[in-house]
Amino acid sequence: MCTTRVGRVLDISGRNALIEFFDGHTSNAIDISMVEARVGSYVEVFGNLALSLLSETEARKRRLAWKEIMKAAGVAK
């Protein structure tokens, strides 16, 4: 099963972006060439590739779902 992650674009350098994910981790090696991301955009990421842009509302829903999954798994976040 493949799992995507959702995060917010903090900075852009060429075709790569610095993304802060919901778990607080960041990555500056996310390829955003497939989406028209800007600083502040929410993106869905698989591996190191941004697959799609998300609205703030959709990102908020995904964050709440992620928190519920972590809670069910017994991981406090």
DRENPABA-686762 format. One line per field, with one value per residue (C-alpha): z, y, x; residue in one letter; residue number from 1. Coordinates in pm, whole numbers, plus 32768, in hexadecimal, padded with zeros to 4 digits. Each point is the difference from the previous one (the first is absolute). Layout:
DRENPABA-686762
zz = [Z/...]
yy = [Y/...]
xx = [X/...]
r = [A/...]
k = [NUM/...]
//
This chain:
DRENPABA-686762
zz = [8000/7FA1/80F0/7FAE/80F0/8010/804F/7FD3/7F18/80C9/7EEF/7E91/7F51/7E8F/7FDD/8169/8134/8176/808B/816A/8036/8107/80DD/8019/7F23/7ED8/7EB5/7F08/7EEB/7F91/7E87/7FB7/7E85/7FCF/80C5/8005/816E/80AE/815B/80E5/7F19/8085/7F35/8000/7FEB/7FAD/8028/7F9A/7EFF/8038/7F53/8035/80A3/8119/8079/8163/805A/7F6E/80A7/814E/7FD3/7FAF/8130/80E3/7F63/8034/816F/802D/7F62/80E5/812C/7F9F/7FD0/815C/7F84/80AE/7F10]
yy = [8000/8158/8120/816E/8114/8161/8131/8174/80A6/80D8/805C/7FBC/7FDE/7FB0/7ECA/7F91/8075/7FFC/7F55/7FEA/7EC7/7FD4/7F37/812F/7F6E/80C7/7FA5/80E8/7EFD/7FF4/8021/80EC/8005/7F52/8105/817B/8023/8145/804A/7FB5/7EFC/7EAC/7ED8/7E89/7F4E/7E9E/7FB3/8144/806D/80F2/7F61/8103/8147/7FF9/8113/8075/7F5B/7EB1/8017/8046/7ECB/7F2B/8085/7FA3/7EA5/7FDA/8060/7EFD/7EF3/805A/7FFD/7EA8/7F81/8077/8108/814E/8125]
xx = [8000/8084/7FDE/801A/805F/7F79/80CD/8022/80FA/80F0/80FA/8040/8150/7FE2/7F2A/8032/7F49/8033/7ECB/7F90/7F31/7EF1/80EB/80E5/8110/807E/809E/80A7/8014/7E94/7FDA/7EDC/8024/7EAD/7F3A/7FEC/805C/8050/8080/7EDC/7F63/7F9C/8078/7FCC/8151/8068/8171/80A6/7EFB/7EE1/7ED4/7EF0/7FA1/7F02/7F1B/8033/7EB3/8069/8156/7F55/7F23/812F/80B7/7EDD/7FF3/8178/7FDA/7EED/80DA/8122/7F17/7F78/8162/805C/80F1/7FD1/8019]
r = [M/C/T/T/R/V/G/R/V/L/D/I/S/G/R/N/A/L/I/E/F/F/D/G/H/T/S/N/A/I/D/I/S/M/V/E/A/R/V/G/S/Y/V/E/V/F/G/N/L/A/L/S/L/L/S/E/T/E/A/R/K/R/R/L/A/W/K/E/I/M/K/A/A/G/V/A/K]
k = [1/2/3/4/5/6/7/8/9/10/11/12/13/14/15/16/17/18/19/20/21/22/23/24/25/26/27/28/29/30/31/32/33/34/35/36/37/38/39/40/41/42/43/44/45/46/47/48/49/50/51/52/53/54/55/56/57/58/59/60/61/62/63/64/65/66/67/68/69/70/71/72/73/74/75/76/77]
//
